[in-house]
Amino acid sequence: SSGINAEYGGPTSSRVKRARIISLSSSAATTIIAPLITAKKLHLSTMWMAVACGTPISLTYMYTAVVFFMTRTYVTEMYLKSPDTLVIKKYNFFCRQVSQEIDPKNIEVPVNVGLLESFRVKGESYLVDDSEITNKDLYECISGLKNKNR
């Protein structure tokens, strides 16, 4: 992470990454281990074997989906590269930080901000902790004030 130039750093970025890694690894482990344990320890018919294996597997995949849904909009870093370019970094599904450059003119601040969004860009939601933004220009940019002043 290049946090040196970041004007905003998500305060819980490491927790978001850890939650995603735990959910992905537990899903993979359960998919591999559940059938092995069930097959060795229990002598069940095929139907009950499917239920015994499918239940933990489906629960861990549901947990992974919920974790991804809850953290997909979370911005880990953000800074103004230039007056017309905002750089936003988020984690993708596999916990890799991806960067995208955005024109501040495309930022929309919804009237009714959703549970997991602070602003939108072309329909994609982003979540930031406003209290962690210390740069006035950056705050004006994501709050939509910059576009209203032009």
Secondary structure by P-SEA (a helix, b strand, c coil): cccccccccccaaaaaaaaaaaaaaaaaaaaccaaaaaaacccccaaaaaaaaaaaaaaaaaaaaaaaaaccccccbbbcccccbbbbbbbccccbbbbbbbcccccccccccccccccccccbbbbbcccccccaaaaaaaaccccccc
